[in-house]
Amino acid sequence: MALSYKSRRRWSLVILLIGLPLYIVATVTVVNWLDRPPIVVELLVYVVLGLLWMLPFRAVFRGVGKADPDQPRD
């Protein structure tokens, strides 16, 4: 089932305003469990986890910044 443009915009806001801060807290918690690894390993974990969060949401974010395709043109 495909989401409409309006629902994708709403879901993207929910993901960015609620989901992303929760994911950041979880990521920092995971890195703290590693007992202060070397800076290169810590940076690699942050980069990988920073890119990993958006993979499941690609369909939601795709085309959200563009004009509404469902709206009639003038």
C-alpha positions, -999 to 999 in steps of 0.1 A, spaced: 0 0 0 15 33 -11 14 63 11 0 96 -2 21 127 -3 4 142 27 8 111 48 45 108 38 50 144 49 34 138 83 52 105 89 85 122 80 79 148 106 71 122 132 102 103 124 124 133 125 110 149 156 103 119 177 121 89 162 154 104 155 161 118 190 152 84 204 175 67 180 203 92 190 199 83 226 199 46 218 231 50 197 249 69 225 239 43 249 253 15 227 286 34 223 288 39 261 284 1 266 316 -4 246 337 10 275 353 38 255 368 22 224 395 39 204 384 71 187 385 55 152 362 27 163 339 51 180 337 73 150 330 43 127 302 31 150 286 66 149 289 68 111 275 34 105 246 38 130 240 74 117 235 60 82 217 29 92 186 47 107 175 61 74 175 29 53 141 16 64 125 51 59 137 58 23 103 54 9 88 78 34 113 106 28 115 102 -10 100 133 -28 88 150 4 107 182 -3 92 186 -38 58 201 -47 27 180 -40 22 158 -71 -15 152 -62 -23 189 -62 -38 202 -95 -16 226 -114 -27 262 -122 
